[in-house]
């Protein structure tokens, strides 16, 4: 649990952006909630050489434990550069650990094996254990199948053995999860959710995007593709650096709503789109908690939509109260002191009630952009060229109008853009598999609205 007596623990703030005016009979209230943590994030290191980071003195950050899960299945030897890249990447991640952090390395095939330190325990990062871990990495060889759930369950057991505030995993795979059923992986993700966060990476182009993104989504981490194994070390170092900057774990967005109201949805909309509605746990009769994972020095945006009972013209009500909490060991919650109010005011002023709040409009478009990309790629795989053209054309239009230049560039590798503003495109006859997978993996990345 988080220790808030620390001077470097971040301070949280909540800002609400909305059009509070509803027409007569109106019920749906939308708001963008910006949560910002400041004053923490001071435990990251400085680069001292390519892919090597300065270790940190103990006590600079909260107690943390990290498990690095490396795919060692037979396909990692095709080409051999993948296995070499994985070893180098894990070494870069180990170099980035600050002193005092507990850690382990897991080799993953159709079973999970402890590579370092072994014996069902975690090592404590210092100069000696870092070198020992890197020596152990040299013994990693490729052979066997892929059962990602077994890797995650071993990571969970090892991370749970440490009395720490932050528990984090990094998972690398290059292939499809062929040696366990989708139901087994789903059960593992359900069992691990809320116990540790996990970033997931796919290397090469033979893995399944939906499997890797499902791991990151369930465990509130990030997902990405590293098409070229040569890029793994830098990516792993960045991931670990971010993990080392986390100060508070298990932060929940608590949403209180009045009697007679219904929460239609809660979703993170920046830096990525992440649906949280189905993850609600009841806190009180009128309040529920939505998990957001671990925080350092950062800011995220959430779209909250509430259905309220209609009231008379000129009346005003509190549609929702947003706050932040973390769990205490006794099962209660510790409030983080930040709060935002979502209001509803009924008016017969047509201009007021039909005005779109800029933040709400922007993120509604970003969520639609993510859906359009995913649906377009699915239709393309299914051979529905007309359907794929229409959806990817809409994605190009939305990416352009919202200023999402990164997604626009990725789309341009899959379609020929005739008229971006109109969403007129042609499917490319030949698309590199890496380009298509990159677009699918990064489809949920958003750009923030200029406030």
SEVOZA-54362 format. One record per residue (C-alpha): residue in one letter; x, y, z. Coordinates in steps of 0.25 Angstrom, whole numbers, plus 5000, padded with zeros to 4 digits. Each point is the difference from the previous one (the first is absolute). Example, Ala and Ser with C-alpha at 12.3 -4.5 7.8 and 13.67 -1.06 7.14 Angstrom:
REM residues 2
a504949825031;s500650144998;
This chain:
REM residues 451
x500050005000;x500550144997;x500750085011;x499550145000;x501050055010;x501150004990;x500450144995;x500149964986;x498649944999;x499350074989;x498850095003;x498849984992;x499050104993;x498749984993;x499550094989;x498649994993;x499750054986;x498549994996;x498850074994;x499149995013;x498750054992;x499049914996;x498750024992;x498649985007;x499949855002;x501549984998;x500649885008;x501549984994;x501150075007;x501449994994;x501350055006;x501549994998;x500749985013;x501550035000;x500849945011;x501450055002;x501149955010;x501150105003;x501250015009;x500349854999;x500749934989;x501350045005;x500649865001;x500449984985;x501449994996;x500950084990;x500649934988;x501549985001;x500249924988;x499149944989;x499049915006;x500750015014;x499450085011;x500650045013;x499549925012;x499450075012;x500350005014;x499049935009;x498950085006;x499850094988;x498749944996;x498949915006;x500349855002;x499849934987;x500149874993;x500249974986;x499949874992;x500549994985;x499449894992;x500849964988;x499449914989;x501049884998;x499149924991;x500649934987;x499650114991;x500950105007;x501249944993;x499450034986;x500750094998;x501149995011;x500050155001;x498749995008;x500649925011;x501250095000;x499150125000;x499249955012;x501349975008;x500550144997;x498650065003;x499949935014;x501450045003;x499750154997;x498749995009;x500949945011;x501050114999;x498850105002;x499649945013;x500350105012;x500749945012;x499149935010;x498949964990;x499649855000;x500149934987;x500049874992;x500149954986;x499149894995;x500249924987;x498749964993;x499749894991;x498849905002;x500450015015;x500750115008;x501449995006;x500750085010;x501350054992;x500450095012;x500250005012;x499249875001;x499549925012;x498750075000;x500550135005;x500450144995;x501450074999;x500250135006;x500650104989;x501550045002;x501250004992;x500349855003;x498649954997;x499950084987;x501349934995;x499549865005;x498750024993;x500750044987;x500949885001;x498749915002;x499450064987;x501249954992;x499449865003;x498750034994;x499749914988;x498849984991;x499149875000;x498649965003;x498650064999;x499350135005;x499050005012;x500050155004;x499149975012;x501049915007;x501050124999;x499150095006;x499649915011;x501449985004;x500350155000;x498850025009;x500549905010;x501450065000;x499550145001;x499049975011;x501249945008;x500550155002;x499450105010;x500150114990;x499150124996;x500249984984;x499949874993;x500350004985;x500349914989;x500650014986;x499649894990;x500649974987;x499549904989;x500249974986;x498949904997;x498649965002;x499549945013;x499949864994;x500249915012;x498850055009;x498650034997;x499550144999;x499149975012;x501249965008;x500750134997;x498850085003;x499849935013;x501550045003;x499850144997;x498850015008;x500849945012;x501150094998;x499250134998;x500350105011;x501149925006;x501150064991;x500150084987;x500749954987;x500550064988;x500049904988;x500850004987;x499949924987;x501349994992;x500049964986;x498749984992;x499649855004;x499250045013;x498550035002;x499750155003;x498849975007;x500749915010;x501150105003;x499050115001;x499149925009;x501249985010;x500350145001;x498550045001;x499749915011;x501250035008;x499950154997;x501450014993;x500450044986;x500149924987;x500850024988;x500749934988;x501550004999;x500149954985;x501550005000;x500749925012;x501150114999;x499050105007;x499749915012;x501150055009;x499650154999;x498649965001;x500249925013;x500950105006;x498950114998;x498949905006;x500849985012;x500450145002;x498550035000;x499749895010;x501150065009;x499350135000;x498749945005;x499750065014;x498649955004;x499349874996;x498649955000;x499450144997;x498550004998;x499150104994;x498850015009;x498750044994;x498850045008;x498650024994;x498750055005;x498849915002;x499249974987;x501350014992;x500749904992;x501550004996;x500049974985;x501549994998;x501350045006;x501249994990;x501550055000;x500150084988;x501550055001;x501149964998;x499249884995;x498649964999;x499749895010;x498649965004;x499850005015;x498549985002;x499949855002;x501250015010;x499150085011;x500049955014;x499050055009;x500550095011;x498750055007;x498550004996;x500250124990;x501549994997;x500949904992;x501549994998;x500749994986;x501449955000;x501150094994;x501349925004;x501350075005;x500350154998;x501350085000;x500150144995;x499050004989;x498650044995;x498849924994;x498750034995;x498749925002;x498650024994;x498849985009;x498649994996;x498950005009;x498549984998;x499250095010;x498550025003;x499550124993;x499650125007;x499350134998;x500550124992;x501050085008;x500349895010;x501449955003;x500549875006;x501349945003;x500149894989;x501349935005;x501150035010;x501449944996;x501149975010;x501249925001;x500349895011;x501049895002;x499749875009;x500549995014;x500449875006;x498749995008;x499150004988;x499650155001;x500550114990;x500950115002;x499550134993;x501150074992;x499450145003;x499650034985;x498650024996;x499250054988;x498550034998;x499249974988;x498750084999;x498750004992;x499250134998;x498750004992;x499750114990;x499250054989;x501150074994;x500249924987;x501450054998;x500549965014;x499449865000;x500549974986;x501450055001;x501149895000;x501150015010;x501350004993;x500649895009;x498849914999;x499950024985;x501549974998;x500149875008;x498749954994;x500750014987;x501249935005;x499249895005;x499349994987;x501450004993;x500549885008;x498749924996;x500150044986;x501449954998;x499749875007;x498749974993;x500750044986;x501249915002;x499049885004;x499250034988;x501350004992;x500449875005;x498649944998;x500150044985;x498950115001;x500850104991;x498850105000;x499749995015;x501550025003;x500150124990;x498950075007;x500449985014;x501550034998;x499650124992;x499250055012;x501249975008;x500950094991;x498950115001;x500049995015;x501550005001;x500150124992;x498950085006;x500549975015;x501550034997;x500449855002;x501250014991;x500649865005;x498849924997;x499950084987;x501449954996;x499749865004;x498750004991;x500750054988;x500849875000;x498849924999;x499150094991;x500350104989;x499450135004;x499250074989;x499350115008;x500350005015;x498950105004;x498949924993;x500649875004;x500249954986;x501049894999;x500449874992;x500649885007;x501449974996;x500249884992;x501249955008;x500250045015;x501249965009;x499549915011;x500850085010;x499350134996;x498649945001;x500449945014;x500550135004;x498850084996;x499149895008;x500950005012;x500050155001;x498650034996;x499650045014;x501150115002;x499450145000;x500450144999;x499650105011;x499150114998;x500650145000;x499350065013;
